[in-house]
Amino acid sequence: MSLPGLRGTDHIGITVPDLDKAIRFFVDVLGCEPFYELGPFQSDDDWMATHLNVHPRTVMRRLKFLRCGNGSNFELFEYEAPDQRREPPRNSDVGGHHIALYVDDIGAAVAYLRGHGIRILGEPTVRTAGPSAGQTWVYFLAPWGMQFELVSFPGGKGYEADTDRRLWHPARPETMQPS
């Protein structure tokens, strides 16, 4: 059984400290395409708490939708709230997360990011055994500290030898689920 009508992920929402700076990072560094913007929005009643699980006096200053290659869209938010936390969670924190971007050439992508002053966390890790064999990955940080990952596995992953099922892959249309 699954969620009726589920087709896939439409967008990923990300709260950023400065929308203009985040848009520049997503567009000028990552190469995303900007689309439309909305805002501001606030409510004098409990609408924000009821519908978004945030402080009732939260102000959503602006939001911007972007498309980044093949995959989910991004919805960037700039909020102001009386109880707002300003530090991004680590992967080990509850609610911690990262966004993994598939690239064809991880070495070229790392060099590109370094050329743009982006902090790379260590050197790329190469998996040679197990279900992720064939995969290379490395984390990097957005200018505001959010975690991203570059990942590449042009020859596939080790798990593929044991099943005809495939995880979705942005460069392989055959991994699309049937409608």
C-alpha positions as CSV (number, residue, x, y, z in Angstrom):
1,M,0.0,0.0,0.0
2,S,1.2,3.5,-0.7
3,L,0.0,7.1,-0.5
4,P,-2.8,7.3,-3.1
5,G,-1.6,9.0,-6.3
6,L,2.1,9.4,-5.2
7,R,4.3,10.3,-8.1
8,G,7.4,11.6,-6.4
9,T,9.0,14.6,-4.7
10,D,7.8,17.9,-6.0
11,H,10.0,20.3,-4.0
12,I,12.3,20.6,-1.0
13,G,11.7,23.6,1.3
14,I,14.8,25.2,2.9
15,T,14.8,28.1,5.3
16,V,17.7,30.4,4.8
17,P,19.0,33.4,6.8
18,D,19.2,35.8,3.8
19,L,17.1,35.0,0.7
20,D,19.1,37.2,-1.7
21,K,22.4,35.6,-0.7
22,A,20.9,32.1,-0.9
23,I,19.5,32.8,-4.3
24,R,22.9,33.9,-5.5
25,F,24.4,30.7,-4.2
26,F,21.8,28.5,-5.8
27,V,21.9,30.3,-9.1
28,D,25.5,31.6,-9.5
29,V,27.3,28.7,-7.9
30,L,25.1,25.6,-8.3
31,G,23.5,26.7,-11.6
32,C,19.8,26.5,-10.6
33,E,17.2,28.4,-12.5
34,P,15.1,30.9,-10.5
35,F,11.3,31.0,-11.0
36,Y,8.7,32.9,-9.0
37,E,8.7,34.6,-5.7
38,L,6.0,35.2,-3.1
39,G,5.7,37.2,0.2
40,P,5.5,38.6,2.7
41,F,2.9,36.7,4.6
42,Q,1.9,36.9,8.3
43,S,-1.2,36.3,10.3
44,D,-2.8,38.0,13.3
45,D,-4.4,34.7,14.5
46,D,-3.0,31.2,14.9
47,W,-2.9,30.4,11.2
48,M,0.9,30.1,11.1
49,A,1.0,27.8,14.1
50,T,-2.0,25.7,12.8
51,H,-0.8,25.3,9.2
52,L,3.0,25.5,9.4
53,N,3.8,24.5,13.0
54,V,5.7,27.7,13.7
55,H,5.3,30.5,16.2
56,P,1.9,32.3,15.6
57,R,3.7,35.6,15.0
58,T,6.1,34.3,12.5
59,V,6.6,36.4,9.4
60,M,7.4,34.6,6.1
61,R,9.2,37.5,4.5
62,R,9.7,36.0,1.1
63,L,10.0,32.7,-0.7
64,K,11.5,31.8,-4.1
65,F,11.1,28.6,-6.2
66,L,14.1,27.3,-8.2
67,R,14.8,24.4,-10.5
68,C,18.2,22.7,-10.3
69,G,18.8,20.2,-13.1
70,N,16.8,17.0,-13.0
71,G,15.1,16.3,-9.7
72,S,13.2,18.1,-7.0
73,N,12.6,21.8,-7.2
74,F,13.8,24.0,-4.2
75,E,11.6,26.4,-2.3
76,L,13.7,28.9,-0.4
77,F,12.1,30.7,2.6
78,E,13.2,33.7,4.6
79,Y,11.4,33.7,7.9
80,E,11.4,35.9,11.0
81,A,10.1,34.4,14.2
82,P,10.3,35.3,17.9
83,D,11.6,31.8,18.8
84,Q,13.7,31.3,15.6
85,R,17.0,29.3,15.9
86,R,19.7,30.6,13.6
87,E,22.1,27.7,13.5
88,P,21.6,24.8,11.0
89,P,21.2,21.3,12.5
90,R,24.1,18.8,12.1
91,N,23.4,15.4,10.5
92,S,23.5,13.9,14.0
93,D,20.8,16.3,15.3
94,V,17.1,15.2,15.2
95,G,15.9,16.9,12.0
96,G,19.4,17.0,10.6
97,H,19.6,16.7,6.9
98,H,21.6,17.3,3.8
99,I,20.9,17.6,0.1
100,A,22.8,15.3,-2.2
101,L,23.5,16.6,-5.8
102,Y,24.5,14.0,-8.4
103,V,27.4,15.0,-10.6
104,D,29.1,13.2,-13.5
105,D,32.7,14.2,-12.5
106,I,33.1,14.6,-8.7
107,G,36.7,15.9,-9.1
108,A,35.7,18.6,-11.5
109,A,32.7,19.6,-9.2
110,V,34.9,19.8,-6.1
111,A,37.5,21.9,-8.0
112,Y,34.6,24.2,-9.2
113,L,33.2,24.6,-5.7
114,R,36.6,25.3,-4.2
115,G,37.1,27.9,-6.9
116,H,34.0,29.6,-5.7
117,G,35.3,29.6,-2.1
118,I,32.9,26.9,-0.9
119,R,34.1,24.8,2.1
120,I,34.5,21.2,1.2
121,L,34.5,18.8,4.2
122,G,37.5,16.5,3.7
123,E,38.3,14.7,0.5
124,P,35.9,12.6,-1.5
125,T,35.2,9.1,-0.1
126,V,35.3,6.3,-2.6
127,R,33.2,3.2,-1.8
128,T,34.8,0.0,-3.2
129,A,32.7,-2.7,-1.4
130,G,29.2,-3.3,-0.2
131,P,25.9,-2.0,-1.5
132,S,27.4,1.5,-2.2
133,A,30.4,0.2,-4.1
134,G,31.1,2.4,-7.1
135,Q,30.0,5.5,-5.4
136,T,32.1,8.6,-4.5
137,W,30.8,11.3,-2.2
138,V,31.9,14.4,-0.3
139,Y,30.1,17.0,1.8
140,F,30.2,20.7,1.4
141,L,28.7,23.7,3.2
142,A,26.5,26.5,1.8
143,P,27.7,29.9,2.8
144,W,25.2,29.9,5.8
145,G,26.3,26.4,6.9
146,M,23.7,24.1,5.4
147,Q,25.1,20.7,4.5
148,F,25.2,19.5,0.9
149,E,26.7,16.4,-0.7
150,L,28.2,15.7,-4.1
151,V,27.7,12.1,-5.2
152,S,28.7,10.2,-8.3
153,F,28.4,6.6,-9.3
154,P,28.7,6.6,-13.2
155,G,29.1,2.8,-13.3
156,G,26.2,2.1,-10.9
157,K,26.3,0.8,-7.3
158,G,27.1,-2.5,-5.8
159,Y,23.6,-3.3,-4.7
160,E,22.5,-3.5,-8.4
161,A,24.2,-6.9,-8.8
162,D,21.7,-8.4,-6.4
163,T,18.4,-7.1,-7.7
164,D,16.7,-5.8,-10.8
165,R,15.2,-2.9,-8.7
166,R,16.9,0.5,-8.9
167,L,16.9,3.6,-6.7
168,W,16.0,6.6,-8.7
169,H,18.9,8.2,-10.5
170,P,18.9,11.7,-12.1
171,A,20.9,10.5,-15.1
172,R,19.0,7.3,-15.8
173,P,15.4,7.6,-17.2
174,E,14.9,3.9,-16.8
175,T,14.8,4.4,-13.0
176,M,11.5,6.2,-13.3
177,Q,8.6,4.4,-11.8
178,P,5.8,3.4,-14.1
179,S,2.7,5.7,-14.0
